[in-house]
Amino acid sequence: LSPHRWAGQVRQGLDLLRAHRIRVVHANSGAPVQWLAPAAARAGVPVLAHLHIRYLRRSRYALLLHQADLAVGVAAHVT
């Protein structure tokens, strides 16, 4: 993990959100949320996290899933 790389991804995401006037972000798994959530927060855009597996509590915090505006599971065991 590189904080410098992470910050670059957040900046790149923010640039994309602004350039394309994105109104909602859909993350199709937990991992992209870790850089999409900070970018979306800065742009004032809500984040929908689409989860396919159950995440441990520490993983949910590490991936910043707690910052998603809405999390949707694809199966009952995920929610």
WOQUI-V798442 format. One record per residue. N is the residue number from 0. PSI is psi as a letter, one per 20 degrees, with the letter a starting at -180 (NA if undefined). NEAR is the number of other C-alpha atoms within 8 Angstrom. Layout:
N PSI NEAR
N PSI NEAR
This chain:
0 p 4
1 o 5
2 h 6
3 g 6
4 g 8
5 g 10
6 h 9
7 h 8
8 g 9
9 g 12
10 g 9
11 g 8
12 g 12
13 g 12
14 g 8
15 g 9
16 g 12
17 g 9
18 h 6
19 j 6
20 l 6
21 p 9
22 i 6
23 q 8
24 p 11
25 o 8
26 p 12
27 j 8
28 r 10
29 h 13
30 g 6
31 h 10
32 h 14
33 h 12
34 h 12
35 h 13
36 g 12
37 h 9
38 g 13
39 h 15
40 g 9
41 h 8
42 i 9
43 k 6
44 p 11
45 q 11
46 p 14
47 o 13
48 p 16
49 o 13
50 p 13
51 i 9
52 r 7
53 p 8
54 q 6
55 q 6
56 g 6
57 h 6
58 h 8
59 h 12
60 g 9
61 h 8
62 i 11
63 k 11
64 h 13
65 i 6
66 i 6
67 q 13
68 h 8
69 p 7
70 p 10
71 p 9
72 q 11
73 i 8
74 q 7
75 h 6
76 i 6
77 h 10
78 NA 7
